[in-house]
Protein backbone atom coordinates (compact mmCIF):
# COMPACT_ATOMS: atom_id res chain seq x y z
CA UNK A 1 0.00 0.00 0.00
CA UNK A 2 1.40 3.36 -1.03
CA UNK A 3 1.88 5.85 1.81
CA UNK A 4 2.98 9.45 1.45
CA UNK A 5 4.51 11.45 4.29
CA UNK A 6 5.27 15.14 4.38
CA UNK A 7 7.65 16.77 6.79
CA UNK A 8 7.37 19.17 8.49
CA UNK A 9 3.64 19.39 9.18
CA UNK A 10 3.96 23.14 9.67
CA UNK A 11 6.66 25.68 8.90
CA UNK A 12 6.93 29.37 9.65
CA UNK A 13 9.72 31.48 8.14
CA UNK A 14 10.43 35.18 7.60
CA UNK A 15 9.85 36.70 4.20
CA UNK A 16 12.72 36.39 1.75
CA UNK A 17 14.07 33.07 2.97
CA UNK A 18 14.59 30.06 0.76
CA UNK A 19 12.92 26.92 2.04
CA UNK A 20 12.51 23.23 1.33
CA UNK A 21 9.47 21.04 1.83
CA UNK A 22 9.90 17.28 1.96
CA UNK A 23 7.80 14.42 0.71
CA UNK A 24 8.50 10.70 0.96
CA UNK A 25 6.64 7.71 -0.43
CA UNK A 26 6.88 4.00 0.31
CA UNK A 27 6.40 2.45 -3.15
CA UNK A 28 8.88 3.63 -5.77
CA UNK A 29 6.77 2.30 -8.68
CA UNK A 30 5.07 5.64 -9.25
CA UNK A 31 3.76 7.04 -12.52
CA UNK A 32 4.28 10.67 -11.57
CA UNK A 33 4.39 13.04 -8.62
CA UNK A 34 2.49 16.31 -8.28
CA UNK A 35 2.89 19.22 -5.90
CA UNK A 36 -0.21 21.25 -5.12
CA UNK A 37 -1.03 24.34 -3.18
CA UNK A 38 -4.25 24.67 -1.17
CA UNK A 39 -5.44 27.93 0.33
CA UNK A 40 -7.85 27.82 3.30
CA UNK A 41 -11.35 26.86 2.19
CA UNK A 42 -10.29 26.61 -1.42
CA UNK A 43 -9.47 23.97 -4.00
CA UNK A 44 -6.09 22.67 -5.10
CA UNK A 45 -3.81 24.42 -7.53
CA UNK A 46 -1.32 22.25 -9.38
CA UNK A 47 2.18 23.67 -9.04
CA UNK A 48 4.48 21.13 -10.64
CA UNK A 49 4.27 17.62 -12.05
CA UNK A 50 7.30 15.36 -12.35
CA UNK A 51 7.08 12.28 -14.53
CA UNK A 52 8.70 9.14 -13.14
CA UNK A 53 11.48 9.40 -15.72
CA UNK A 54 12.35 12.97 -14.73
CA UNK A 55 14.57 14.26 -11.93
CA UNK A 56 13.22 17.78 -11.51
CA UNK A 57 10.84 20.45 -12.74
CA UNK A 58 11.01 24.22 -12.36
CA UNK A 59 8.40 26.94 -12.50
CA UNK A 60 9.40 30.45 -11.52
CA UNK A 61 10.61 30.44 -7.91
CA UNK A 62 9.63 26.80 -7.46
CA UNK A 63 11.80 23.77 -8.10
CA UNK A 64 10.72 20.21 -7.42
CA UNK A 65 13.06 17.23 -7.45
CA UNK A 66 12.34 13.53 -7.54
CA UNK A 67 14.48 10.61 -6.41
CA UNK A 68 12.42 7.51 -7.13
CA UNK A 69 14.96 5.03 -5.80
CA UNK A 70 14.91 6.60 -2.34
CA UNK A 71 11.22 7.47 -2.46
CA UNK A 72 11.71 11.19 -1.95
CA UNK A 73 10.75 14.51 -3.45
CA UNK A 74 11.52 18.04 -2.37
CA UNK A 75 9.87 21.33 -3.22
CA UNK A 76 12.24 24.28 -3.08
CA UNK A 77 10.77 27.77 -2.81
CA UNK A 78 13.17 30.63 -3.43
CA UNK A 79 12.83 34.13 -1.98
CA UNK A 80 9.61 33.36 -0.13
CA UNK A 81 6.78 35.93 -0.06
CA UNK A 82 3.74 36.31 2.23
CA UNK A 83 1.56 35.26 -0.72
CA UNK A 84 3.25 31.86 -0.61
CA UNK A 85 1.48 31.12 2.68
CA UNK A 86 -0.71 28.07 2.11
CA UNK A 87 -0.78 24.33 2.61
CA UNK A 88 1.44 22.43 0.20
CA UNK A 89 0.43 18.92 -0.77
CA UNK A 90 2.47 16.20 -2.38
CA UNK A 91 0.70 13.39 -4.27
CA UNK A 92 1.90 10.34 -6.19
CA UNK A 93 0.04 8.30 -8.76
CA UNK A 94 0.35 4.60 -9.43
CA UNK A 95 -0.52 4.25 -13.05
CA UNK A 96 -2.47 7.00 -14.75
CA UNK A 97 -5.15 6.86 -12.14
CA UNK A 98 -5.71 7.87 -8.55
CA UNK A 99 -3.49 10.14 -6.54
CA UNK A 100 -2.29 9.28 -3.04
CA UNK A 101 -1.80 12.42 -0.99
CA UNK A 102 0.39 13.34 1.93
CA UNK A 103 -1.06 15.22 4.88
CA UNK A 104 0.49 18.48 3.72
CA UNK A 105 2.84 21.11 5.07
CA UNK A 106 1.19 24.28 6.35
CA UNK A 107 3.52 27.13 5.38
CA UNK A 108 3.41 30.61 6.88
CA UNK A 109 5.62 33.39 5.53
CA UNK A 110 5.94 36.25 7.99
CA UNK A 111 6.31 39.78 6.58
CA UNK B 1 -10.91 27.54 -21.24
CA UNK B 2 -12.89 27.06 -18.05
CA UNK B 3 -11.37 24.88 -15.38
CA UNK B 4 -13.06 22.08 -13.50
CA UNK B 5 -16.42 23.24 -12.24
CA UNK B 6 -18.25 21.94 -9.21
CA UNK B 7 -21.64 22.80 -7.83
CA UNK B 8 -22.94 23.57 -5.42
CA UNK B 9 -19.99 25.09 -3.59
CA UNK B 10 -21.73 24.66 -0.25
CA UNK B 11 -24.44 22.17 0.58
CA UNK B 12 -26.30 21.73 3.85
CA UNK B 13 -28.34 18.62 4.48
CA UNK B 14 -30.12 17.12 7.47
CA UNK B 15 -29.39 13.58 8.53
CA UNK B 16 -31.20 11.10 6.31
CA UNK B 17 -31.46 13.37 3.27
CA UNK B 18 -29.71 12.85 -0.05
CA UNK B 19 -26.78 14.90 -1.32
CA UNK B 20 -25.97 15.30 -5.01
CA UNK B 21 -22.64 16.82 -5.99
CA UNK B 22 -21.90 17.77 -9.59
CA UNK B 23 -18.64 18.04 -11.47
CA UNK B 24 -17.98 19.27 -15.01
CA UNK B 25 -14.46 18.38 -16.18
CA UNK B 26 -12.18 20.67 -18.11
CA UNK B 27 -12.92 20.90 -21.80
CA UNK B 28 -11.40 17.95 -23.62
CA UNK B 29 -10.99 15.85 -20.47
CA UNK B 30 -12.79 12.54 -20.30
CA UNK B 31 -11.42 11.24 -16.98
CA UNK B 32 -12.95 12.29 -13.67
CA UNK B 33 -11.80 11.58 -10.12
CA UNK B 34 -13.55 12.26 -6.82
CA UNK B 35 -11.68 12.83 -3.57
CA UNK B 36 -12.86 13.55 -0.05
CA UNK B 37 -11.17 15.72 2.54
CA UNK B 38 -12.45 15.15 6.06
CA UNK B 39 -11.83 17.87 8.67
CA UNK B 40 -8.18 17.91 9.71
CA UNK B 41 -7.39 15.00 7.39
CA UNK B 42 -5.72 14.62 4.02
CA UNK B 43 -7.42 14.05 0.71
CA UNK B 44 -8.53 10.49 0.05
CA UNK B 45 -9.34 9.00 -3.31
CA UNK B 46 -12.91 7.80 -3.76
CA UNK B 47 -13.62 6.90 -7.38
CA UNK B 48 -12.26 7.21 -10.92
CA UNK B 49 -14.63 7.36 -13.87
CA UNK B 50 -14.53 7.67 -17.61
CA UNK B 51 -17.58 8.39 -19.70
CA UNK B 52 -20.26 5.82 -18.77
CA UNK B 53 -17.74 3.64 -16.92
CA UNK B 54 -16.52 3.30 -13.36
CA UNK B 55 -12.85 2.37 -13.61
CA UNK B 56 -11.83 2.26 -9.94
CA UNK B 57 -14.14 2.65 -6.97
CA UNK B 58 -11.81 1.21 -4.37
CA UNK B 59 -12.08 4.31 -2.17
CA UNK B 60 -15.86 4.52 -2.11
CA UNK B 61 -17.74 3.49 1.03
CA UNK B 62 -19.66 0.33 0.26
CA UNK B 63 -23.03 1.74 1.23
CA UNK B 64 -24.92 4.95 0.49
CA UNK B 65 -22.34 6.34 -1.97
CA UNK B 66 -22.55 6.11 -5.74
CA UNK B 67 -21.02 7.93 -8.70
CA UNK B 68 -21.74 8.24 -12.37
CA UNK B 69 -20.36 10.03 -15.41
CA UNK B 70 -22.99 9.83 -18.13
CA UNK B 71 -22.40 10.25 -21.83
CA UNK B 72 -23.93 13.72 -21.62
CA UNK B 73 -23.73 16.04 -18.66
CA UNK B 74 -21.63 16.31 -15.52
CA UNK B 75 -20.34 13.62 -13.23
CA UNK B 76 -22.54 13.12 -10.17
CA UNK B 77 -21.50 11.93 -6.72
CA UNK B 78 -24.56 10.85 -4.81
CA UNK B 79 -24.76 10.26 -1.07
CA UNK B 80 -27.94 8.73 0.22
CA UNK B 81 -29.20 9.02 3.81
CA UNK B 82 -26.39 11.33 4.86
CA UNK B 83 -24.92 11.12 8.35
CA UNK B 84 -22.85 13.67 10.26
CA UNK B 85 -19.67 11.79 9.42
CA UNK B 86 -20.23 12.61 5.74
CA UNK B 87 -19.51 16.29 6.45
CA UNK B 88 -16.40 17.06 4.42
CA UNK B 89 -15.07 18.82 1.36
CA UNK B 90 -15.56 16.80 -1.80
CA UNK B 91 -13.20 17.57 -4.66
CA UNK B 92 -13.44 16.59 -8.27
CA UNK B 93 -10.46 16.43 -10.61
CA UNK B 94 -10.16 15.77 -14.30
CA UNK B 95 -7.40 14.75 -16.66
CA UNK B 96 -6.86 14.13 -20.33
CA UNK B 97 -4.86 11.03 -21.08
CA UNK B 98 -3.18 10.34 -24.35
CA UNK B 99 -0.17 8.19 -25.08
CA UNK B 100 2.98 10.13 -24.35
CA UNK B 101 1.16 12.95 -22.60
CA UNK B 102 1.58 13.43 -18.89
CA UNK B 103 -1.43 12.69 -16.73
CA UNK B 104 -1.86 15.89 -14.76
CA UNK B 105 -4.98 16.16 -12.64
CA UNK B 106 -6.71 19.53 -12.34
CA UNK B 107 -8.98 20.14 -9.38
CA UNK B 108 -12.23 21.98 -8.95
CA UNK B 109 -13.00 24.33 -6.05
CA UNK B 110 -14.79 21.61 -4.11
CA UNK B 111 -18.21 21.18 -2.55
CA UNK B 112 -18.36 21.62 1.19
CA UNK B 113 -21.05 19.36 2.60
CA UNK B 114 -22.40 20.02 6.07
CA UNK B 115 -24.76 17.51 7.62
CA UNK B 116 -26.86 18.85 10.49
Interface residues (C-beta under 8 A of the other chain):
Chain A: X31 X32 X34 X36 X41 X42 X43 X44 X45 X46 X49 X51 X89 X91 X93 X96 X97 X98 X99 X100 X101 X102 X103 X104
Chain B: X33 X35 X41 X42 X43 X44 X45 X48 X55 X56 X58 X59 X91 X93 X95 X97 X102 X103 X104 X105 X106 X107 X108 X109 X110 X112
